[in-house]
Amino acid sequence: MNLTVDAGDPATARAWKRAFDEVRQRAIEESVEPSWLSTGQSGNTATLTVQPEKKVFLTVYPANYTVSIYNAASLME
C-alpha cells in the first residue's frame, strides 16, 4: 500500500517526506517492525509505503501552523 502526496514542488515534498519519516519512527517506537514501513521522495512526490499483508493504522490529526519570517536585518541592533 502506498500513500503518495504530489506536493507541487520539491521543497514541499521534502516536508511531507519528513512528516512520513516521523510517522515511521513513531510506529517503530510502538513495536511496528521497521521493515514494514518505508518512505521516499522523488521530485514533487513524497511516499509512505506499507509492506503487503501488514496492517498499519494511520490516524490523521488536523493541525494549523503559523510561520513568521523576519528580515535578518531587522534582528540586528
Residue pairs with C-beta under 8 A, 6 or more apart in sequence:
1 49
1 50
1 52
2 47
2 48
2 49
2 50
3 20
3 47
3 48
3 49
3 50
3 58
4 45
4 46
4 47
4 48
5 13
5 16
5 45
5 46
5 47
6 44
6 45
7 13
7 15
7 16
7 44
7 45
7 46
8 44
9 44
10 41
10 43
10 44
12 44
13 41
13 43
13 44
13 45
13 46
14 41
14 46
16 41
16 46
17 39
17 40
17 41
17 46
19 46
20 39
20 46
20 47
20 48
21 39
23 37
23 48
23 58
24 34
24 37
24 38
24 39
24 48
27 36
27 37
27 56
28 34
28 37
32 56
33 54
35 51
36 50
36 51
36 54
36 56
37 48
37 49
37 50
37 51
37 56
38 48
38 49
38 51
39 46
39 47
39 48
39 49
40 46
40 47
40 49
41 47
50 56
